[in-house]
């Protein structure tokens, strides 16, 4: 007899629960509770909402009213199914006593720090802390990604071949995946213009004086500490590593086109005077198809394997005659203040 899988799809609760909607109350709370139990492992409403948060933001921009509610319900149903599938795979991994070496997770974390935080581990850790996420929790999430990927790959047929045409098409449509983020290490001096005031000419003269001192060999850091009026003054005007769209467009245009080590002329923008210095830059290059062909092929094979896995999951991961997901009665929901967090696509609740 085919095993039964009973899942509590708390559609109403998921569809109606507030997600960062500040208009509902001055201090809204996040309602959490059990959406499903997979062989004893609980999946909560907040986990479902977190998984579908990026797509949900797009839906809220595209739909309203009943159409929006329908789309959100469908999205959360798929998210719950995906979470159940992941949990089944992880449970099967543990049952077989497989292991993922810790150093693989450490290497992945180092890659994230290098590519997304300019190699600054302290900034990475502070970002996690600001989002109420510990480094241990983050590593656990990465470990689970390794497990799911390994188990899916374990079930891929070795004779599976991906058409070169499909690989080329994927590369053309997803070039952003293979382009490293362009970043610059920036210092800035900002002098208020005080336009339409009696001190305006003096402020312009001050900016020219500072630029002259820099041209004469004065240290940019010291000049920023003495004269700058923005929030980075005490740090010598240090903005650290920044990406595009961090600065206002006119300033960005200057900054990202400056050679390393060069000091800009005075930039008159929004009533203030700016002097920029780019200390270093990296990224912005796109890997060739030859370099990434193998990675694309593995990804496409894995996607096809996932489709095959969904058709055989009942026989692969479920114990015959006993349900893997037990239905839970809806009890009084638990209220959490700021129960969510946002790390690499995970939603945050206010």
Buried (B, 14 or more C-beta within 10 A) or exposed (E): EEEBBEBBBBBEBBBEBBBBEEEEEEEBBBBBBBBBBBBEBEBBBBBBBBBBBEBBEEBBEEBEEEEBBEBBBEBBBBBBBEBBBBBBBBBBBEEEEEEBEEEEBEEBBEEBBBBBBBEBEEBBBEBBEEBBBEEEEBBEBBBBBBBBBBBBEEBBEEEEEBEEEEBEEBBEEEEEBBEEBBBBBBBBBBBBBBEEEEEBEEBBEBBBEBBEBBEEEBEBBEBBBEBBEBEBBEBBBBBBBBBBEBBEEEBBEBBBEBEEEEBBEBBBBEEBBBBBBBBEBBBEEBBEBEEBBEEBBBBBBBEBBBEBBEEEBBEEBBEEEEBBBBEBEEEEBBEEEEBBBBBEEBBBBB
